[in-house]
């Protein structure tokens, strides 16, 4: 299919009488196609401009939200920094209190292997017990006593407290053991957190 533009004009003789016509046929298919393409591109351009305007509005909104989020984040960082400083201060006070009170604190996993220790009694060092069990550095008799207590807490998931004497560094020492279960986020017991209060001096004075 082609598009044409037809023009006609009369032909006159010498007496000014019409003796024929002139027919001019012009193929305008390409021009019409170009016009249609221009209309199509114009529509696409208008759509693109509208999309750009919408995107610009969204970007402005996003920028405002980002500025607001940045301010909130800055405030949170300042609060966290203050909380960290407060926590360090409390931790230092707690460390001094524990040391002066002769309290040892430590954690163990479900296999009863030591994972962290603080303020150990004289005769024990972190390198001696981290990653190890009570049976690795205590006598069999002493290890059985303390392991029995800890296994009971792992099984019942209930806090236990018990006084017992242990041979440490060649000396008999008395401790009040406090053993509590330590939980994962899903409320499953992942180990124990324990405190051992050294009662040796108190027992010797009694």
Rosetta constraint file for C-alpha pairs under 8 A:
AtomPair CA 2 CA 27 HARMONIC 7.18 0.50
AtomPair CA 2 CA 28 HARMONIC 7.75 0.50
AtomPair CA 2 CA 29 HARMONIC 5.43 0.50
AtomPair CA 3 CA 27 HARMONIC 6.01 0.50
AtomPair CA 3 CA 28 HARMONIC 5.45 0.50
AtomPair CA 3 CA 29 HARMONIC 4.54 0.50
AtomPair CA 3 CA 32 HARMONIC 7.72 0.50
AtomPair CA 4 CA 25 HARMONIC 6.44 0.50
AtomPair CA 4 CA 26 HARMONIC 5.33 0.50
AtomPair CA 4 CA 27 HARMONIC 4.43 0.50
AtomPair CA 4 CA 28 HARMONIC 5.19 0.50
AtomPair CA 4 CA 29 HARMONIC 6.69 0.50
AtomPair CA 5 CA 24 HARMONIC 8.00 0.50
AtomPair CA 5 CA 25 HARMONIC 5.78 0.50
AtomPair CA 5 CA 26 HARMONIC 5.00 0.50
AtomPair CA 5 CA 27 HARMONIC 6.45 0.50
AtomPair CA 5 CA 28 HARMONIC 6.48 0.50
AtomPair CA 6 CA 23 HARMONIC 6.92 0.50
AtomPair CA 6 CA 24 HARMONIC 5.61 0.50
AtomPair CA 6 CA 25 HARMONIC 4.55 0.50
AtomPair CA 6 CA 26 HARMONIC 6.31 0.50
AtomPair CA 7 CA 23 HARMONIC 5.78 0.50
AtomPair CA 7 CA 24 HARMONIC 4.92 0.50
AtomPair CA 7 CA 25 HARMONIC 6.45 0.50
AtomPair CA 8 CA 21 HARMONIC 6.65 0.50
AtomPair CA 8 CA 22 HARMONIC 5.43 0.50
AtomPair CA 8 CA 23 HARMONIC 4.48 0.50
AtomPair CA 8 CA 24 HARMONIC 6.09 0.50
AtomPair CA 9 CA 21 HARMONIC 5.47 0.50
AtomPair CA 9 CA 22 HARMONIC 5.04 0.50
AtomPair CA 9 CA 23 HARMONIC 6.64 0.50
AtomPair CA 10 CA 18 HARMONIC 6.24 0.50
AtomPair CA 10 CA 19 HARMONIC 7.72 0.50
AtomPair CA 10 CA 20 HARMONIC 5.91 0.50
AtomPair CA 10 CA 21 HARMONIC 4.17 0.50
AtomPair CA 10 CA 22 HARMONIC 6.06 0.50
AtomPair CA 11 CA 18 HARMONIC 5.49 0.50
AtomPair CA 11 CA 19 HARMONIC 5.85 0.50
AtomPair CA 11 CA 20 HARMONIC 4.87 0.50
AtomPair CA 11 CA 21 HARMONIC 5.01 0.50
AtomPair CA 11 CA 22 HARMONIC 6.62 0.50
AtomPair CA 12 CA 16 HARMONIC 5.15 0.50
AtomPair CA 12 CA 17 HARMONIC 5.09 0.50
AtomPair CA 12 CA 18 HARMONIC 4.37 0.50
AtomPair CA 12 CA 19 HARMONIC 5.71 0.50
AtomPair CA 12 CA 20 HARMONIC 7.09 0.50
AtomPair CA 13 CA 17 HARMONIC 5.37 0.50
AtomPair CA 13 CA 18 HARMONIC 6.37 0.50
AtomPair CA 13 CA 19 HARMONIC 6.28 0.50
AtomPair CA 28 CA 32 HARMONIC 6.16 0.50
AtomPair CA 29 CA 33 HARMONIC 6.17 0.50
AtomPair CA 30 CA 34 HARMONIC 6.06 0.50
AtomPair CA 31 CA 35 HARMONIC 6.14 0.50
AtomPair CA 32 CA 36 HARMONIC 6.12 0.50
AtomPair CA 33 CA 37 HARMONIC 6.09 0.50
AtomPair CA 34 CA 38 HARMONIC 6.10 0.50
AtomPair CA 35 CA 39 HARMONIC 6.19 0.50
AtomPair CA 36 CA 40 HARMONIC 6.07 0.50
AtomPair CA 37 CA 41 HARMONIC 5.98 0.50
AtomPair CA 38 CA 42 HARMONIC 5.92 0.50
AtomPair CA 39 CA 43 HARMONIC 6.23 0.50
AtomPair CA 40 CA 44 HARMONIC 6.26 0.50
AtomPair CA 41 CA 45 HARMONIC 5.96 0.50
AtomPair CA 42 CA 46 HARMONIC 6.17 0.50
AtomPair CA 43 CA 47 HARMONIC 6.19 0.50
AtomPair CA 44 CA 48 HARMONIC 6.06 0.50
AtomPair CA 45 CA 49 HARMONIC 6.09 0.50
AtomPair CA 46 CA 50 HARMONIC 6.20 0.50
AtomPair CA 47 CA 51 HARMONIC 6.14 0.50
AtomPair CA 48 CA 52 HARMONIC 6.07 0.50
AtomPair CA 49 CA 53 HARMONIC 6.19 0.50
AtomPair CA 50 CA 54 HARMONIC 6.24 0.50
AtomPair CA 51 CA 55 HARMONIC 5.99 0.50
AtomPair CA 52 CA 56 HARMONIC 5.93 0.50
AtomPair CA 53 CA 57 HARMONIC 6.29 0.50
AtomPair CA 54 CA 58 HARMONIC 6.22 0.50
AtomPair CA 55 CA 59 HARMONIC 6.00 0.50
AtomPair CA 56 CA 60 HARMONIC 6.14 0.50
AtomPair CA 57 CA 61 HARMONIC 6.21 0.50
AtomPair CA 58 CA 62 HARMONIC 5.97 0.50
AtomPair CA 59 CA 63 HARMONIC 5.92 0.50
AtomPair CA 60 CA 64 HARMONIC 6.28 0.50
AtomPair CA 61 CA 65 HARMONIC 6.21 0.50
AtomPair CA 62 CA 66 HARMONIC 5.98 0.50
AtomPair CA 63 CA 67 HARMONIC 6.13 0.50
AtomPair CA 64 CA 68 HARMONIC 6.17 0.50
AtomPair CA 65 CA 69 HARMONIC 5.97 0.50
AtomPair CA 66 CA 70 HARMONIC 5.88 0.50
AtomPair CA 67 CA 71 HARMONIC 6.24 0.50
AtomPair CA 68 CA 72 HARMONIC 6.25 0.50
AtomPair CA 69 CA 73 HARMONIC 5.94 0.50
AtomPair CA 70 CA 74 HARMONIC 6.05 0.50
AtomPair CA 71 CA 75 HARMONIC 6.24 0.50
AtomPair CA 72 CA 76 HARMONIC 6.17 0.50
AtomPair CA 73 CA 77 HARMONIC 6.06 0.50
AtomPair CA 74 CA 78 HARMONIC 6.22 0.50
AtomPair CA 75 CA 79 HARMONIC 6.18 0.50
AtomPair CA 76 CA 80 HARMONIC 5.99 0.50
AtomPair CA 77 CA 81 HARMONIC 5.99 0.50
AtomPair CA 78 CA 82 HARMONIC 6.22 0.50
AtomPair CA 79 CA 83 HARMONIC 6.08 0.50
AtomPair CA 80 CA 84 HARMONIC 5.95 0.50
AtomPair CA 81 CA 85 HARMONIC 6.25 0.50
AtomPair CA 82 CA 86 HARMONIC 6.14 0.50
AtomPair CA 83 CA 87 HARMONIC 5.93 0.50
AtomPair CA 84 CA 88 HARMONIC 6.09 0.50
AtomPair CA 85 CA 89 HARMONIC 6.21 0.50
AtomPair CA 86 CA 90 HARMONIC 6.20 0.50
AtomPair CA 87 CA 91 HARMONIC 5.89 0.50
AtomPair CA 88 CA 92 HARMONIC 6.04 0.50
AtomPair CA 89 CA 93 HARMONIC 6.30 0.50
AtomPair CA 90 CA 94 HARMONIC 6.02 0.50
AtomPair CA 91 CA 95 HARMONIC 5.96 0.50
AtomPair CA 92 CA 96 HARMONIC 6.27 0.50
AtomPair CA 93 CA 97 HARMONIC 6.16 0.50
AtomPair CA 94 CA 98 HARMONIC 6.02 0.50
AtomPair CA 95 CA 99 HARMONIC 6.11 0.50
AtomPair CA 96 CA 100 HARMONIC 6.11 0.50
AtomPair CA 97 CA 101 HARMONIC 6.05 0.50
AtomPair CA 98 CA 102 HARMONIC 6.21 0.50
AtomPair CA 98 CA 103 HARMONIC 5.24 0.50
AtomPair CA 98 CA 104 HARMONIC 7.40 0.50
AtomPair CA 98 CA 119 HARMONIC 7.62 0.50
AtomPair CA 99 CA 103 HARMONIC 6.29 0.50
AtomPair CA 99 CA 104 HARMONIC 7.96 0.50
AtomPair CA 99 CA 119 HARMONIC 6.27 0.50
AtomPair CA 101 CA 197 HARMONIC 7.73 0.50
AtomPair CA 102 CA 119 HARMONIC 7.70 0.50
AtomPair CA 102 CA 121 HARMONIC 7.60 0.50
AtomPair CA 102 CA 197 HARMONIC 6.16 0.50
AtomPair CA 102 CA 198 HARMONIC 5.61 0.50
AtomPair CA 103 CA 119 HARMONIC 6.84 0.50
AtomPair CA 103 CA 120 HARMONIC 7.87 0.50
AtomPair CA 103 CA 195 HARMONIC 6.58 0.50
AtomPair CA 103 CA 196 HARMONIC 5.64 0.50
AtomPair CA 103 CA 197 HARMONIC 4.52 0.50
AtomPair CA 103 CA 198 HARMONIC 6.20 0.50
AtomPair CA 104 CA 117 HARMONIC 7.48 0.50
AtomPair CA 104 CA 118 HARMONIC 5.86 0.50
AtomPair CA 104 CA 119 HARMONIC 4.95 0.50
AtomPair CA 104 CA 120 HARMONIC 5.15 0.50
AtomPair CA 104 CA 121 HARMONIC 6.76 0.50
AtomPair CA 104 CA 195 HARMONIC 5.53 0.50
AtomPair CA 104 CA 196 HARMONIC 5.08 0.50
AtomPair CA 104 CA 197 HARMONIC 6.48 0.50
AtomPair CA 104 CA 198 HARMONIC 7.90 0.50
AtomPair CA 105 CA 117 HARMONIC 5.82 0.50
AtomPair CA 105 CA 118 HARMONIC 5.22 0.50
AtomPair CA 105 CA 119 HARMONIC 6.75 0.50
AtomPair CA 105 CA 120 HARMONIC 7.55 0.50
AtomPair CA 105 CA 193 HARMONIC 7.54 0.50
AtomPair CA 105 CA 194 HARMONIC 5.76 0.50
AtomPair CA 105 CA 195 HARMONIC 4.49 0.50
AtomPair CA 105 CA 196 HARMONIC 6.52 0.50
AtomPair CA 106 CA 114 HARMONIC 7.27 0.50
AtomPair CA 106 CA 115 HARMONIC 7.51 0.50
AtomPair CA 106 CA 116 HARMONIC 5.32 0.50
AtomPair CA 106 CA 117 HARMONIC 4.12 0.50
AtomPair CA 106 CA 118 HARMONIC 6.13 0.50
AtomPair CA 106 CA 193 HARMONIC 5.94 0.50
AtomPair CA 106 CA 194 HARMONIC 5.42 0.50
AtomPair CA 106 CA 195 HARMONIC 6.54 0.50
AtomPair CA 107 CA 114 HARMONIC 5.95 0.50
AtomPair CA 107 CA 115 HARMONIC 5.60 0.50
AtomPair CA 107 CA 116 HARMONIC 5.26 0.50
AtomPair CA 107 CA 117 HARMONIC 6.60 0.50
AtomPair CA 107 CA 191 HARMONIC 7.26 0.50
AtomPair CA 107 CA 192 HARMONIC 5.53 0.50
AtomPair CA 107 CA 193 HARMONIC 4.42 0.50
AtomPair CA 107 CA 194 HARMONIC 6.09 0.50
AtomPair CA 108 CA 112 HARMONIC 5.12 0.50
AtomPair CA 108 CA 113 HARMONIC 5.15 0.50
AtomPair CA 108 CA 114 HARMONIC 4.37 0.50
AtomPair CA 108 CA 115 HARMONIC 5.27 0.50
AtomPair CA 108 CA 116 HARMONIC 7.22 0.50
AtomPair CA 108 CA 191 HARMONIC 5.44 0.50
AtomPair CA 108 CA 192 HARMONIC 5.15 0.50
AtomPair CA 108 CA 193 HARMONIC 6.57 0.50
AtomPair CA 109 CA 113 HARMONIC 5.58 0.50
AtomPair CA 109 CA 114 HARMONIC 6.78 0.50
AtomPair CA 109 CA 115 HARMONIC 6.79 0.50
AtomPair CA 109 CA 190 HARMONIC 6.04 0.50
AtomPair CA 109 CA 191 HARMONIC 4.01 0.50
AtomPair CA 109 CA 192 HARMONIC 6.35 0.50
AtomPair CA 110 CA 154 HARMONIC 7.51 0.50
AtomPair CA 110 CA 189 HARMONIC 7.75 0.50
AtomPair CA 110 CA 190 HARMONIC 5.81 0.50
AtomPair CA 110 CA 191 HARMONIC 4.55 0.50
AtomPair CA 110 CA 192 HARMONIC 7.43 0.50
AtomPair CA 111 CA 191 HARMONIC 7.84 0.50
AtomPair CA 112 CA 133 HARMONIC 5.93 0.50
AtomPair CA 112 CA 134 HARMONIC 7.90 0.50
AtomPair CA 112 CA 150 HARMONIC 7.93 0.50
AtomPair CA 112 CA 191 HARMONIC 7.30 0.50
AtomPair CA 112 CA 192 HARMONIC 7.87 0.50
AtomPair CA 113 CA 130 HARMONIC 7.32 0.50
AtomPair CA 113 CA 131 HARMONIC 5.29 0.50
AtomPair CA 113 CA 132 HARMONIC 4.96 0.50
AtomPair CA 113 CA 133 HARMONIC 4.78 0.50
AtomPair CA 113 CA 134 HARMONIC 7.90 0.50
AtomPair CA 114 CA 129 HARMONIC 6.36 0.50
AtomPair CA 114 CA 130 HARMONIC 4.92 0.50
AtomPair CA 114 CA 131 HARMONIC 5.12 0.50
AtomPair CA 114 CA 132 HARMONIC 5.70 0.50
AtomPair CA 114 CA 133 HARMONIC 6.40 0.50
AtomPair CA 115 CA 130 HARMONIC 5.66 0.50
AtomPair CA 115 CA 131 HARMONIC 6.01 0.50
AtomPair CA 116 CA 130 HARMONIC 6.63 0.50
AtomPair CA 117 CA 126 HARMONIC 6.53 0.50
AtomPair CA 117 CA 130 HARMONIC 7.59 0.50
AtomPair CA 120 CA 124 HARMONIC 6.13 0.50
AtomPair CA 120 CA 125 HARMONIC 6.60 0.50
AtomPair CA 120 CA 126 HARMONIC 7.64 0.50
AtomPair CA 121 CA 198 HARMONIC 7.74 0.50
AtomPair CA 122 CA 168 HARMONIC 7.91 0.50
AtomPair CA 122 CA 169 HARMONIC 7.29 0.50
AtomPair CA 123 CA 168 HARMONIC 6.12 0.50
AtomPair CA 123 CA 169 HARMONIC 4.53 0.50
AtomPair CA 124 CA 128 HARMONIC 6.63 0.50
AtomPair CA 124 CA 129 HARMONIC 7.82 0.50
AtomPair CA 124 CA 168 HARMONIC 7.54 0.50
AtomPair CA 124 CA 169 HARMONIC 7.30 0.50
AtomPair CA 125 CA 129 HARMONIC 6.93 0.50
AtomPair CA 126 CA 130 HARMONIC 5.71 0.50
AtomPair CA 128 CA 132 HARMONIC 7.85 0.50
AtomPair CA 128 CA 137 HARMONIC 7.51 0.50
AtomPair CA 129 CA 133 HARMONIC 7.02 0.50
AtomPair CA 129 CA 134 HARMONIC 7.86 0.50
AtomPair CA 129 CA 136 HARMONIC 7.81 0.50
AtomPair CA 129 CA 137 HARMONIC 7.26 0.50
AtomPair CA 132 CA 136 HARMONIC 6.25 0.50
AtomPair CA 133 CA 137 HARMONIC 7.53 0.50
AtomPair CA 134 CA 138 HARMONIC 5.78 0.50
AtomPair CA 134 CA 143 HARMONIC 5.40 0.50
AtomPair CA 134 CA 146 HARMONIC 7.73 0.50
AtomPair CA 134 CA 147 HARMONIC 7.19 0.50
AtomPair CA 135 CA 139 HARMONIC 6.74 0.50
AtomPair CA 135 CA 140 HARMONIC 6.23 0.50
AtomPair CA 135 CA 143 HARMONIC 5.05 0.50
AtomPair CA 135 CA 144 HARMONIC 7.69 0.50
AtomPair CA 138 CA 142 HARMONIC 6.09 0.50
AtomPair CA 138 CA 143 HARMONIC 5.56 0.50
AtomPair CA 138 CA 167 HARMONIC 7.36 0.50
AtomPair CA 138 CA 168 HARMONIC 7.45 0.50
AtomPair CA 139 CA 143 HARMONIC 5.92 0.50
AtomPair CA 139 CA 167 HARMONIC 7.52 0.50
AtomPair CA 140 CA 144 HARMONIC 6.03 0.50
AtomPair CA 141 CA 145 HARMONIC 6.53 0.50
AtomPair CA 142 CA 146 HARMONIC 6.49 0.50
AtomPair CA 142 CA 165 HARMONIC 7.96 0.50
AtomPair CA 142 CA 166 HARMONIC 5.83 0.50
AtomPair CA 142 CA 167 HARMONIC 7.34 0.50
AtomPair CA 143 CA 147 HARMONIC 5.84 0.50
AtomPair CA 144 CA 148 HARMONIC 5.93 0.50
AtomPair CA 145 CA 149 HARMONIC 6.64 0.50
AtomPair CA 146 CA 150 HARMONIC 6.38 0.50
AtomPair CA 147 CA 151 HARMONIC 5.94 0.50
AtomPair CA 148 CA 152 HARMONIC 6.20 0.50
AtomPair CA 149 CA 153 HARMONIC 6.66 0.50
AtomPair CA 149 CA 160 HARMONIC 7.55 0.50
AtomPair CA 150 CA 154 HARMONIC 6.36 0.50
AtomPair CA 150 CA 179 HARMONIC 6.82 0.50
AtomPair CA 150 CA 192 HARMONIC 7.77 0.50
AtomPair CA 151 CA 155 HARMONIC 6.17 0.50
AtomPair CA 152 CA 156 HARMONIC 6.06 0.50
AtomPair CA 152 CA 157 HARMONIC 7.93 0.50
AtomPair CA 153 CA 157 HARMONIC 5.11 0.50
AtomPair CA 153 CA 158 HARMONIC 5.46 0.50
AtomPair CA 153 CA 159 HARMONIC 6.36 0.50
AtomPair CA 153 CA 160 HARMONIC 6.58 0.50
AtomPair CA 153 CA 179 HARMONIC 7.13 0.50
AtomPair CA 153 CA 180 HARMONIC 6.83 0.50
AtomPair CA 153 CA 181 HARMONIC 6.51 0.50
AtomPair CA 154 CA 158 HARMONIC 7.80 0.50
AtomPair CA 154 CA 181 HARMONIC 6.45 0.50
AtomPair CA 154 CA 189 HARMONIC 7.29 0.50
AtomPair CA 154 CA 191 HARMONIC 7.30 0.50
AtomPair CA 154 CA 192 HARMONIC 7.52 0.50
AtomPair CA 157 CA 180 HARMONIC 7.69 0.50
AtomPair CA 157 CA 181 HARMONIC 5.76 0.50
AtomPair CA 157 CA 189 HARMONIC 7.46 0.50
AtomPair CA 158 CA 180 HARMONIC 6.84 0.50
AtomPair CA 158 CA 181 HARMONIC 6.92 0.50
AtomPair CA 159 CA 178 HARMONIC 7.58 0.50
AtomPair CA 159 CA 179 HARMONIC 5.87 0.50
AtomPair CA 159 CA 180 HARMONIC 4.64 0.50
AtomPair CA 159 CA 181 HARMONIC 6.82 0.50
AtomPair CA 160 CA 178 HARMONIC 6.04 0.50
AtomPair CA 160 CA 179 HARMONIC 5.33 0.50
AtomPair CA 160 CA 180 HARMONIC 6.63 0.50
AtomPair CA 161 CA 176 HARMONIC 7.04 0.50
AtomPair CA 161 CA 177 HARMONIC 5.51 0.50
AtomPair CA 161 CA 178 HARMONIC 4.50 0.50
AtomPair CA 161 CA 179 HARMONIC 6.27 0.50
AtomPair CA 162 CA 176 HARMONIC 5.69 0.50
AtomPair CA 162 CA 177 HARMONIC 5.25 0.50
AtomPair CA 162 CA 178 HARMONIC 6.76 0.50
AtomPair CA 163 CA 174 HARMONIC 7.25 0.50
AtomPair CA 163 CA 175 HARMONIC 5.59 0.50
AtomPair CA 163 CA 176 HARMONIC 4.22 0.50
AtomPair CA 163 CA 177 HARMONIC 5.92 0.50
AtomPair CA 164 CA 174 HARMONIC 5.88 0.50
AtomPair CA 164 CA 175 HARMONIC 5.59 0.50
AtomPair CA 164 CA 176 HARMONIC 6.55 0.50
AtomPair CA 164 CA 177 HARMONIC 7.52 0.50
AtomPair CA 165 CA 172 HARMONIC 6.59 0.50
AtomPair CA 165 CA 173 HARMONIC 5.47 0.50
AtomPair CA 165 CA 174 HARMONIC 4.31 0.50
AtomPair CA 165 CA 175 HARMONIC 6.12 0.50
AtomPair CA 166 CA 172 HARMONIC 5.68 0.50
AtomPair CA 166 CA 173 HARMONIC 5.41 0.50
AtomPair CA 166 CA 174 HARMONIC 6.43 0.50
AtomPair CA 166 CA 175 HARMONIC 7.75 0.50
AtomPair CA 167 CA 171 HARMONIC 5.34 0.50
AtomPair CA 167 CA 172 HARMONIC 4.53 0.50
AtomPair CA 167 CA 173 HARMONIC 6.17 0.50
AtomPair CA 168 CA 172 HARMONIC 6.38 0.50
AtomPair CA 168 CA 173 HARMONIC 6.74 0.50
AtomPair CA 173 CA 198 HARMONIC 7.42 0.50
AtomPair CA 173 CA 199 HARMONIC 7.52 0.50
AtomPair CA 173 CA 200 HARMONIC 5.29 0.50
AtomPair CA 174 CA 198 HARMONIC 6.05 0.50
AtomPair CA 174 CA 199 HARMONIC 5.15 0.50
AtomPair CA 174 CA 200 HARMONIC 4.79 0.50
AtomPair CA 174 CA 203 HARMONIC 7.41 0.50
AtomPair CA 175 CA 196 HARMONIC 5.86 0.50
AtomPair CA 175 CA 197 HARMONIC 5.33 0.50
AtomPair CA 175 CA 198 HARMONIC 4.68 0.50
AtomPair CA 175 CA 199 HARMONIC 5.28 0.50
AtomPair CA 175 CA 200 HARMONIC 7.07 0.50
AtomPair CA 176 CA 196 HARMONIC 5.62 0.50
AtomPair CA 176 CA 197 HARMONIC 5.05 0.50
AtomPair CA 176 CA 198 HARMONIC 6.70 0.50
AtomPair CA 176 CA 199 HARMONIC 6.86 0.50
AtomPair CA 177 CA 194 HARMONIC 7.17 0.50
AtomPair CA 177 CA 195 HARMONIC 5.95 0.50
AtomPair CA 177 CA 196 HARMONIC 4.60 0.50
AtomPair CA 177 CA 197 HARMONIC 6.53 0.50
AtomPair CA 178 CA 194 HARMONIC 5.59 0.50
AtomPair CA 178 CA 195 HARMONIC 5.14 0.50
AtomPair CA 178 CA 196 HARMONIC 6.30 0.50
AtomPair CA 179 CA 192 HARMONIC 6.74 0.50
AtomPair CA 179 CA 193 HARMONIC 6.15 0.50
AtomPair CA 179 CA 194 HARMONIC 4.54 0.50
AtomPair CA 179 CA 195 HARMONIC 6.64 0.50
AtomPair CA 180 CA 192 HARMONIC 5.69 0.50
AtomPair CA 180 CA 193 HARMONIC 5.48 0.50
AtomPair CA 180 CA 194 HARMONIC 6.26 0.50
AtomPair CA 181 CA 189 HARMONIC 6.24 0.50
AtomPair CA 181 CA 190 HARMONIC 7.73 0.50
AtomPair CA 181 CA 191 HARMONIC 6.08 0.50
AtomPair CA 181 CA 192 HARMONIC 4.63 0.50
AtomPair CA 181 CA 193 HARMONIC 6.34 0.50
AtomPair CA 182 CA 189 HARMONIC 5.59 0.50
AtomPair CA 182 CA 190 HARMONIC 5.77 0.50
AtomPair CA 182 CA 191 HARMONIC 5.15 0.50
AtomPair CA 182 CA 192 HARMONIC 4.95 0.50
AtomPair CA 182 CA 193 HARMONIC 6.04 0.50
AtomPair CA 183 CA 187 HARMONIC 5.41 0.50
AtomPair CA 183 CA 188 HARMONIC 5.43 0.50
AtomPair CA 183 CA 189 HARMONIC 4.35 0.50
AtomPair CA 183 CA 190 HARMONIC 5.34 0.50
AtomPair CA 183 CA 191 HARMONIC 7.10 0.50
AtomPair CA 184 CA 188 HARMONIC 5.27 0.50
AtomPair CA 184 CA 189 HARMONIC 6.10 0.50
AtomPair CA 184 CA 190 HARMONIC 5.81 0.50
AtomPair CA 199 CA 203 HARMONIC 6.11 0.50
AtomPair CA 200 CA 204 HARMONIC 6.23 0.50
AtomPair CA 201 CA 205 HARMONIC 6.30 0.50
AtomPair CA 202 CA 206 HARMONIC 6.49 0.50
